[in-house]
Amino acid sequence: MTFNWGHKVTLGFSAFVLFMFFMVYKSMHTDFQLVSKEYYKDELAYQQVIDGTNRANKLSTAVTITQSNDMLTIQLPAEMKGKQASASIWLYCPTDDKKDQRLTLTADADGKLLIARKTIAAGSYVVKTSWNADGTAFYNEQPVRVQ
C-alpha cells in the first residue's frame, strides 16, 4: 500500500491529537506547590521582613548555621548573647512542602538555637529565622543543605 498525501495528513493530525491528549493528561497530574497558602496576607506584612533584615544586617556578626550528627545549631549574632531572644524558625524546602517545618525556640545564654537533627529530613532548605530581642524584631534567611 502506498501512502498518498491524504494518508499523511490523517496520520499527522492523529499524532497531533494524541500528543495533545498526552499533554492534557500530564498537566492534570502535575503537583503545584505554593510557598504559602496565604500569600496575599504574607505580602502585606512583608515590610516587617524588610525592616528585620535591615536591623540584622547592621549587627556586628551574621547568623551562622552549623550542623553536627545530632544537632543543627543556629548561632545568633554576638549582640544577642545574654539577652532573652525568642525565635521563630521556618525550615523551608523549595522542592517539597511536606518537609517544611515551623519551630518556635528560645535562645540559650550564648544566643544559640538548637534543633534535633533527627527531626529534619535530608535535603536543601532555606532557614528563615525571625527573632525578637528586647522588643526589637530581626530577620535572616540562609540556605543550608541537611545531610
N, C-alpha and C positions, 0 to 999 in steps of 0.2 A: 504494500500500500504506500502510496506517495503522499506526502504532506503538501497540500496547497496552502495558499495564504489564509483561507478561512479556518483551516485546522490550527494554524499557528496563532491566529488571533484568539481563537477559543482557548487554546492551551495557555496563552499569555494572560488572558482575562481570568481563567480559572486559578492560575498560580497567584495572581494579584489578590483575588478574593480569599484564597487560603491564607496568604500572608497577612491580610488584614484581620481575619478571624484569629490568627495566632497572636497578633499584636494586641487585640482587644482582650483576649484571654490573659496574656501576661500583665497588661495594665490593671486588670481587675484583681489580680492576686499580688500586687506589689504592696509592701507594708510601708506606709508613710508615717514617719515619727516626727512630731513637733518637739522643739526644745522645751516648750512649756505649753500646757493646755490653756493657760490663762495669759497668753502672750500680750493681749491688749492692756490688761491691768499691770503686767510687769513693765511694759513700755512706759506707762505713765509714771511709774516710780523709778525709772532709770536714772534720773538726776541724782538720786541718793547714791547710786553706784559710782557715778562720775565724781561726786564730792568725796566719797570714801576712798576712791582710788587716788585722788589728788592728795588727800591727807596722808595716805600710806606711802606715797612716793616721796613726801617731804621728810619722812623719818630717816634716821641715820643708816639703818640697815634694812634689808628687804626680808620678806618672809622666805624661809627656806624649808624645803620638804626633803626628808631623808627616809629611807626605808631599810629595815633590817629583816631578818627572817620572820620575826613575830610582831613587829610594830611598824606603823607608819607614823613618823614624827613630823609635826608642823611646828617649826620654831618661829614665834612671832618676833618682831624687831626688838632690839635691846631696850628701847624705851618702855616696853610692856613688862619688864621684869619687876616683880614686886607689886604690880597693880592687879586688881580684880578685873580680869578680862573674860567675858563670856563670848563664845564664838558659835556661829552657825556655819557649818561646812556642807557644801554640796559637791559630792563626787559625781561629776557629770561625764558620762560615757557617750561620746558623739555617735558611736556606731550601734549601740544597743541600749535603749532606755530601761530595759529590765535590770541593768547593772547599776543604774543611778541610785545614790544613797544621799539622804539628808540627815545630818547629825547635829546635835547641839551639845557643845562641850564647854568646860570651864578650864582655863589655862592654869597650870601649876605656878609656883612662885618664880620659876625660871622663864615663864612665858611659853611653855611647851604644851602642845595639844597632842595627845596620844590616841591612836586608833589601832585596834587589834587587826593585824594583817589577815587573819583567818576569816574576817567578816567581809573582805573585799575580794571580788573575783579578779582574776588576772585580766589585764587589758590596758588600753590607753584611756586616760582620764584628764579632765580639766578640773583641778581642785579650786573651787570658788569659796574663798574664806572671807566672811564678813564678821568683824568682831567689834565689841564695844568695850572701851576702857575709860573710866572716869566720865561717862556720859558723852564721849566722842566716838563716832562710828568710823570704822576703817574698812577697806575692801581690797582684796587681792585675788588675782587669778593666775594659776600656773599649771602648765601641762605636766603630767607625770605618767610614767609607764610602770604599772604594777606587774611584777614578775610572778 
